[in-house]
Amino acid sequence: MNRRHFEFWPKRLTKELYYPQVTLFALMETSARYYPDKTAVDYYGQEITYNELQNNIISLAAALNRMGVKQGDRVAVLLQNTPHFFVSYFGVMRANAVVVPLNPMLVGEELAFLLEDSGSKLVITSEDLLPKVMAAKEKYPLREIIVTSYKDYLPQEPDLPVPEFVEKDYEVPDNVVRWKDMLGSSSEPPQVEVEAGDLCMLPYTSGSTGKPKGCKHTHLTVMSNLVSAYHWFDYTSSAVVLSVLPFFHVTGLIHCFLTPIFAGSKIVMLSRWDREAAISAIEKKLCTHWVNISTMVVDLLAAPDIEKRDLSSLLGIGGGGAPLPRTVGEKLEQLTGLLYVEGFGLTETISQTHFNPPDRPKLQCIGIPDFGVDARIINVDTGEELPPNQEGELILNGPEVLEGYWNRPEEDREAFMEIDNKLFFKTGDVCYMDEEGYFYIVDRTKRMINAAGFKVWPAEVESHLYKHPNILESCVVGVPHVKKVEEIRAYVVLKDDAKGKVTEEDIINWAKKQMAAYKYPREIKLVESLPKSGTGKILWKKLQDTAKQEAD
């Protein structure tokens, strides 16, 4: 195990941690016992105490038990950032079940596939997302659909700008279970049957084949990451955390939800990123901690009056998803006196495996290994460990690494390797480590597009494009983009009878309805043919190189 980074380890921290050997729902139980009347969530001005949240969690667990949810059952949670997510996450686990957090941007067959693959028995969703679930139900039968309303927790007079979809009135059919009706019934929750080492959630990631895969995480793997984040970023019970990252995604889940709950902090929650709402929240509510993706920082600092706004309450800012441009990092430091703390993680590691030391960060660097993480760089072809400043694949061993993929034994065998009697996860990311033990991302061994922090697999996008009746062939690549890191471009060959009739804009508009908003191609290039190898394989790397050259 490399230890050269220990020289630059934060002086205030031990180099090892012991983690609570309890289930995740014990976090809320403990904080509700310690801080019963303290505000846990501030939702556009509606303050909800720890005790109120805990009571809702127990009610939900009891209701799920009445609905027949048993130990190990999977329950899908398809929600934006709302207090319902908090209650659902812990309530499902308290019912001895497994949470399947899903991206609200999923549509049609994408959603149906994940519901079927996970074997989810129920879905908890919101009024605005219900049509997607009803459409998916036609392809995959669900036992129950539980529907929430943003107005369940929204104040009558919000003190921050509220998104239109949150304030809107929706029509809801009778054949679903309403959130308020379900929580209104009183009964006891089931006996606790799960232990810390049991499966607790299945967040989905994409694989090299383009098919999403469920990552098996236990209470312990998740616990290890949130506890390390708690210490690294100095959370306290008096911290006020600006939560703008989506909770279904591992970074938002760990840093904007679970870690603050562990600390007993106040969480100022926005259902969707809004620059003015975020700045106003910092000013009005004196937010101290803000974990984000770098594109949010770029957007916030681009506010025309940002020099006049009061950001002085902030004590720590960090995140990942993409490197923060150096000029933006310097502007942030000028305005706040704070250095941006970048990190790196994966769905397979339930967020961070690397952090920059807050007192000695390096921009455009993913930092040093987290507590207990053995990170190595190996030669992709030989598996040999490489010395500093040589590029190779990043492999990881640590307490936060997933137990394996859900029902994917073959992919498990490909994803792990053994060195020194330790099992390492192969990330597929090409990195190097400098002489001080700091790590840098260079490229990817797998074919993946980083669209503003979202992982997009070209093979999955291509599979959707091939469903278009007029598309003969397609190849999807990433194009460098100033704000998004990469934009999605598809090179498309039309069928002969469609040439001259179908436009690039037609295909983009069609793709919007087939894929999540972050997946569909923003650029379509109609071409006569695609470059191919002697065996007929499309040479995607050649098109990728062409796209990068055009962007330079």
N, C-alpha and C positions, 0 to 999 in steps of 0.2 A: 504494500500500500504506500502510495506516494505521500510524503509528509512535508515536502518543501514549503507548502502553503501555510503551514503552522506558524512560520515566522511572522506572517502578516494577519494571523487570526486576531479578531477583536480582543483587546486586552481584558475586557470586562467579563469575558465568557470562558467557561470551561470548554474543553475540546470534545467532551463526550456528554451524552444525555441519557438518562433513564426515562422511560415513557410510562404514563399511567396504563395499567393493565385492566382497563375498563372499557365498556361499550361507549359509543359516541353520544348516545342520548343521556349518558350520565353527566355530560358537560352542561346541558341545560338544567338538569335537575340540581346540580351543584350551584350553578350561578343563580338559579331561582331561590335556592336556600340562603346563599350568601347575600344576594342583593334583590330581595323580593320586590321592593317598590322603586327600584332604579329603572330608568328608561333603557330598554334593550334596543328598541328600534324607533327611529324617528322617520315616519313615512309622509313626506310632504307636509309636515307639521303635526301629524297624528302620532302621539307618543304612546308606545306600548311597553308596559313594564315586563321584567323577566317573569314575574309571577303570572301575569296574564298570558304570556306566550306558553308557559309551562302548562297552564290549565287547558289551553287549546290543544296542546300536543297530547295530553292524556285523553281528552275527548275524542280526538281523531283516532288514536290507537284503539280506543274502545269501539268506535264506529266501524273501523276496519275489521276488528275481530268479529263483530256482529255480521259483517258481510261475508265472512268465511275466509278471511285472509289468515294463512297459517305460516308457521316458521319456514323460512326459505322461499316463500312466494315472492315473485317480483312485481313491484308496483311502479309504473311509469309516472314520472312527474314532468309535465310539459307546461312550464310556467316562465313568465318574465320575472324580473326581480320584484317580488312583493312579499309581505309578511306571510302569505300563504305558503311560500316556498320553505320558510323557516319551520312552520308547523308541519308541513308535509314531510320534510326531510327527517326530522326527529320522530314524528308520529308513525311513519311507516316502519322505522327501525324499532320503535317501542312496541309495535305490533309483531315483532320478531321477523319482519319481512326485509326485503332487499330493495333499495332505491335504485331506479333506473332513470337518471336525469337526462332529459332530452332537449335538444336545441329547438327553441320555438320557431326558428326559421325553416325547419324541415317541412317538406310538402309531400303529398301523395304517396307514391310508392316508397320513398325514402323512409317516411314515418311508419308505414305498414311493415316494411322489412325489419326495422328495429324492434317494433312491438312483437313481431313473430319470433325473431331471433332470440330475444330475451325471454320470451314466454310470459310476458307481462299479463297479469290477471285483470288489473284495473289501470285506469289512467286518471290522474288528477290534473285538470287543465283549467283554463280561464275562458270566459265568454267569447273573447275575440279569437281564440285559437280552437274553439269547439268545432267549427266546420271542418278543419283539417282532421280532427280525430274522428268525426262522423264519416268522412270519406275513407279514412283508413280502416274503420270498422267494417266497411263493405268487403274489404279484402282479408281482414283478420278479425275473428270474433273476439269481443271483449266482454267480460262478465259485467262490469259496471264502468260508468264514466261519472266522475265527480267534478262538478263545475263551480268555479269560484267567480266572484265579482270583485273588481278592483275597489268598488264602493264598500265592500265589507270592512275595509280598514282605512279608506280615504277620508280625510277630514272635510267638513262642510266648507271650510275656508282655508285652502292650502296656502302655505307661506312660501312655496317655491313654484316655478312654472311647471305645470303638469302636462304630460303628453296627451295629445288629443285622444288616442286610443284608450287611455285610462279613464277619461271623463265621459266617454261615449256611452249611450244606452244600447243594450243588445237584446235581441229576442232569443229566448232559450226554449227548446222543446221540452215537453213534459217527461220524456223517457230518459232523463238523466237525474242524478242526485245533486241537489243544491248544497253548497258548502255550509251555509248557515243552518239549514234544516238538519244536516247531519251532525253538526257540533252541538245542536240544541238539545239532543237527547242525552240523558245522564245514565251512565253505566260504568262499571269498573273495567279498566284495561286488562288484557290477558296477563298471566304470569310471565315473567321474563324467562325465556328459554334459550337465549343466545348468549354467547361469551365473546370475549375480546378478539379471539382468533377466528371468529366466524365471518363469512361473507356478509358485507353490509351494503355494498353498492356496485353497480355496473355502469360506469361512465363509458361512452363509446368513442372510439378513435377510428381512424381509417388505416387500412393495411396497404402493403405494397401492391396488392392486387386491386385496390380501390374499394373493396368491400369493407364496411364498418365492422369493427370487432369490439366486443364488450371486454373491458379490463376488470378482472376480478380483484377487488380490493376488500380487505377486512377492516374491522374497527381499528386494528393495530397499525396497519399500513397508513391509514388516514391520520390516526392519532399522532404518529411519529412526525408527520410533516407539519401539522398545525402547531405542535408543541415547539418544533424547531423555529418556525416562523415567529411564534410568540416571543421567544428569547432574542432572535436575531434583530427584530424590528422594535424591541422595547415597548411592546403593548402593555398597558396597565388598565386598571378598572376605571381610571379617569380619562382614558383615551377616547377620542371622538373620531370614528373611522368613516371616511367618505367611501361609500360602497357603490361603485358604478360599473364594475365588471360583472358580466352575467354569472349567476350562481351555478348554472348547469355546467359551466366550464371550470376546470380544476383550479385555475388561478383565482378566480372570483370566489369559488367555494372555500378554498383554504384561507385566503388573505382578507376577504371582505365579509366573511360569514363565520366560519368555524373558529378561527383564531380570536376574533373579537369576543365571541361567546365564551370561549375558554378564559379570556381575561376579565370578563364582566364589563366590557366596554360598551359605549353607545354606538350604534350603527345608523348613520344617516344614509338612507337608501333612496336611489333613483331607479325607476323602472327601465329607463333607457338613457343612454348618454345624451346630455344636453349641456353645451358649454356654459350658457348663462346660468342654468340651474346649478351646475357644479360650482361655479365661482361664487354665486350667491350663498350656496350652502356653506362654503368655506368661511365666508364673511359673517353670516348670521349665526351659524351654529358652532363656530370656532373649531373646525375640523383639525385634527392633529396628524392623522395618518392617511395617506392616499396611495394605494397600490393600483396600478393601471396598466394599460398597454401604451407603448410609446406614442402611438398616433393620437391618443387623447391629450398627451402633454403638448404635442405639436399644435393641436387644435386650440387648446386653452391659451397657450402663449400667443396665438395669432389673434386673440380678441383685440379690437382696436384700442380699447381703453385699459388694457391689462396693467400698464404701469401705474394707473391710478387706483387699482383695486387692492384690497387689503388681504394679503395671503400670509400674514405674519403668524397666524396660529399654527401653521404647518410645522411639524417637527421631523417628518420623514416622508420622502417620496421615492417610490421605486416601482419596478415592474419588469416587463419583458415582452414577449411576442415578436419583437423585432428590435434591432439595435436603435438606440436614440441617436439621431444626428448630432454630431459634436457641437455645432453652432446652437442647437436648441438646448443642449445640456448646459452650455455656457450662459445662455440667456436665463435659464431657470436659476442657476446659481446667483446671477446678478440680482434677480428679483427677490429671491427668497433666502439666499445664503445657504441653500441646501444642494448637496451633490446627489445626482440621480443614481439610485442603487439598482443596477440591472441584475437579473437572475435568469435561470434557465430551468425548464422542466418539461415533463411530458404527461399525457394522460396516464401512461403506464406507470408513472411515478407519483401520481396524484398531486402534481405541481412540482415545486423546486427540487433540484438535485444540486444546484450551484447558486451561490449568492456572492455578490461583491461585498467585501467588508464595508459597512457604512462609513467608517472613518478612513478608509483608503480604497475607494472604488476606482475602477478604470472604465472610461466610456467605451462603448462598443465592444465590451468584454463581458462574458457571462459569469465571471468571478471564479471563486474557489469552491471545492466540494463542501456540501452541507454536512452537518453532524452525521457521523457514522457512514458517510458515503465513500466508497472506494471507486474512484474514477480513473480509468486508464485509456490510453490511446494505443490502438493496435493496427498493425498492417492488415488491410482488408483481405489480402490474398493469403497471407501466411498465418495470421493470428498472433504474430510476434509483437510483444510490447515495444513501443517506440519511445525514444528519449525526447526531451524538450525540443520544441521548434520543428518537429517533424509531423506532417499531416497524416492522419489516419482516422479510423472509426472510433467514436467515443463509446465505451462500454461501462456499465454501472452495476455496482453491488451496494445495496443499502436497505435500511428498514422500510423505506417507502415504495420499493419496487413491487409491482403487481405479482400476484401468485400465478398468473397465467391468463390466457384469453378464454373467454366463455365458449365452450364447445368447439375449440380450435386446437386439438392436440398436435396436429401437424405443424401449425404455425408456432406453437410453443417450442417445439424442437428446433425450429429455425431461429427463434428469437433469443435463445439462451445458449451460453457456452460456459464451460468450466475451466477455471484457471486457479491454481494453488488451492484446490479443494473448495473453491468458492464459485457460486453460480452468478454469472454476469449477464445482464440484459444488453443486447446489442441495439443501440439507438438508431443506427442508420445515418447519423450525422457525422460529417467529416470535420474534425477539430484539430487544434494543436494546443499544447500547453507551453507557456513561456518559462523562463528560468526561475521565476518566482512562484510557479504553481498556479497561475491564473490561466483559465481556459478561454479559447476563442472558437466560435463557429465559423467554418470556412465554406462548406458546401454540404450536399446531401448525397449519400450513397443510394438512397431510394429516390424515386421520381416523385417529388412533392412540390406543390406551390404554396408559398406563404402569403396568403391574401389578408393583410392587416392583422396578422396573428392567428388567423384561421388556417388550419391545414386542409388543403384541397388536393385530392389525388386525381391527376389527369385521367386515369383509366375509368374512374367513376363518372366524370363529366362526359367522357367520350361515349360511355355506354348509354347515357341519356340522349346524346346527340344522334346516335345511330337509330333511335326510335323515330326520328323525324322522317316522314315518308319521302322526302326529296333529297336526303343526304346519302351519298354513296360511301364516302370515307371521311374521317376526321382525325385530327391530331391536336391535342391540347398542350400548350406550353405556358410558362410564366414569363411575363415581360417586366423588366425592372420599372418600378414606379416610385416617385418621390415620397408619397405619403403612405401608400399601402404596402410597401416593400416590393410586392409583385402584383401585376394585373393579369387576369386570365384571358388568354387569346386562343382561339380555335381556328386552325386551318381546315377548311372544308372543301370537299369535292362534291359537287351536285350531280345527281343523276341527269342523264342527257336531256330528258324531256322537261327538266326543271330549269335548265340553264337559260338565263335571260328573263326568267319569270320570278324566281325567288331571290330576294335581296338579302344583304347582310343584316339589315335592320329587321327583316321578317324573322330571321333565325334567332336573333337576340330576344325579340319579343316572345317568341315561342318558348325559348329556353327559360325565361323568367318564370313561366308557369310550371315548369318541370322540375326545377331545382331550387334549393335554398338560396337566399339573396346573395350570400357570400360565394356561392359556387358557380353560378351561371357566367358564361363568357361575356365580358364587356366589349371584347373585340372579336370580330369574325373576319377572316381573310378568305375570300373565295378564290380557289386556285384550280388549275386544270388537272394537276396530279400532285401526289405526295412522294417525296424521295423514299426509295426502298432499297433494302439490301438484296443480295443475290438470292436469298431464301424467301423474299417477299415481305419481310418485316419492315414496317414503317420506321424510318430513321428519325425518331423524335428528337434525338440529341442534335442533329443537324439543324432542324427547325428551331430548337431552343437557342442554339448559337446564333442563328440568323436574327432571331428576335432581339437578343441581347446586343448584337452589333448595331441594329437599327436604333436601339434606345440610347446608345452611346453618343 
